[in-house]
Amino acid sequence: GETTLMVQRFTPTQWVYDRLYDRNKLNTNGLVDLERSLVPILQPLVVWCTVDPVVAAERKAEQGDLNTEPDLMRAQTLYWVYFTNYCQFKVVNLRTDQLSVDECVWHALRGFYH
């Protein structure tokens, strides 16, 4: 069979930013139901890339971008809450400040095929 790679922010990001900016418009149960309905069809894998906030700021500065996400720590905490309490998809967490690009790809593929 064929494997399709789809890069999508999807439900975790919708949930996190809804709470990060106090919108409170999304129904968590609705997102969970949506994810649950997709699992048998797509077998989704979320590749959650995290980084130490200091390293993130350094990387952005190296690229000449001095704008940093002021709520990065809060966002990372909210993602953790979503992935550990609500997410119905398989999740692979990659610390991009501790792994090389090749190692990240290897872990992501391993998560998809195992």
C-alpha positions as CSV (number, residue, x, y, z in Angstrom):
1,G,0.0,0.0,0.0
2,E,0.9,3.6,-0.4
3,T,1.9,6.0,2.4
4,T,0.7,9.5,2.3
5,L,2.5,12.3,4.2
6,M,0.3,15.2,5.1
7,V,1.7,18.1,7.0
8,Q,-1.1,19.7,9.0
9,R,-1.4,21.7,12.2
10,F,-5.0,20.4,12.7
11,T,-6.8,19.7,16.0
12,P,-3.9,20.1,18.5
13,T,-3.0,23.6,17.2
14,Q,-6.7,24.6,17.0
15,W,-7.2,23.6,20.6
16,V,-4.0,25.1,22.0
17,Y,-4.4,28.5,20.3
18,D,-8.1,28.6,21.3
19,R,-7.0,28.4,24.9
20,L,-3.8,30.5,24.5
21,Y,-5.8,33.5,23.3
22,D,-8.9,32.9,25.5
23,R,-11.3,32.3,22.6
24,N,-12.9,29.3,24.2
25,K,-14.9,28.6,21.0
26,L,-13.8,25.0,20.5
27,N,-15.6,22.0,22.0
28,T,-13.0,19.6,23.3
29,N,-15.4,16.6,23.0
30,G,-16.1,17.5,19.4
31,L,-12.3,17.5,18.6
32,V,-11.9,14.2,20.4
33,D,-14.8,12.7,18.4
34,L,-13.4,14.1,15.1
35,E,-10.0,12.6,15.8
36,R,-11.5,9.3,16.9
37,S,-13.4,9.1,13.6
38,L,-10.3,9.7,11.6
39,V,-8.1,7.0,13.3
40,P,-9.5,4.0,11.4
41,I,-9.4,5.8,8.1
42,L,-6.0,7.6,8.2
43,Q,-4.0,6.1,11.1
44,P,-2.7,9.7,11.9
45,L,0.6,10.3,13.5
46,V,1.4,13.6,15.1
47,V,5.0,14.6,15.0
48,W,5.3,17.0,17.9
49,C,8.5,19.0,17.6
50,T,9.5,20.8,20.8
51,V,12.5,22.9,21.6
52,D,13.9,24.7,24.7
53,P,12.6,28.3,24.5
54,V,16.1,29.7,24.9
55,V,17.3,27.6,21.9
56,A,14.2,28.8,19.9
57,A,15.0,32.4,20.6
58,E,18.7,31.8,19.6
59,R,17.7,30.1,16.3
60,K,15.3,33.0,15.4
61,A,18.0,35.6,16.2
62,E,20.5,33.7,14.0
63,Q,18.0,34.1,11.1
64,G,17.7,37.8,11.9
65,D,14.2,37.4,13.3
66,L,14.0,39.0,16.7
67,N,10.3,38.4,17.2
68,T,9.8,35.6,19.6
69,E,6.6,33.8,20.6
70,P,5.9,35.4,24.0
71,D,3.7,32.5,25.0
72,L,6.0,29.7,23.9
73,M,6.2,28.0,27.3
74,R,2.5,28.3,27.8
75,A,1.8,26.9,24.3
76,Q,4.2,24.0,25.0
77,T,2.3,23.2,28.2
78,L,-1.0,23.4,26.5
79,Y,0.2,21.0,23.8
80,W,1.3,18.6,26.5
81,V,-2.1,18.8,28.1
82,Y,-3.8,18.1,24.8
83,F,-1.6,15.2,23.8
84,T,-1.7,13.5,27.2
85,N,-5.4,14.0,27.9
86,Y,-7.4,14.4,24.7
87,C,-5.5,13.4,21.5
88,Q,-6.7,10.2,19.9
89,F,-3.8,10.1,17.4
90,K,-0.4,8.4,17.9
91,V,2.1,11.1,19.0
92,V,5.9,11.2,18.6
93,N,7.6,13.9,20.5
94,L,10.9,15.1,19.1
95,R,13.2,17.5,20.9
96,T,14.8,19.3,18.0
97,D,17.4,20.9,20.3
98,Q,18.6,17.4,21.3
99,L,18.3,15.5,18.0
100,S,19.8,16.0,14.6
101,V,17.5,16.4,11.5
102,D,18.3,12.9,10.5
103,E,17.5,11.5,14.0
104,C,14.2,13.4,13.9
105,V,13.3,11.9,10.5
106,W,14.2,8.5,11.7
107,H,12.1,8.7,14.9
108,A,9.1,10.1,12.9
109,L,9.3,7.3,10.4
110,R,9.7,4.7,13.2
111,G,6.6,6.1,14.9
112,F,4.7,5.9,11.6
113,Y,5.6,2.3,10.8
114,H,5.5,0.9,14.4
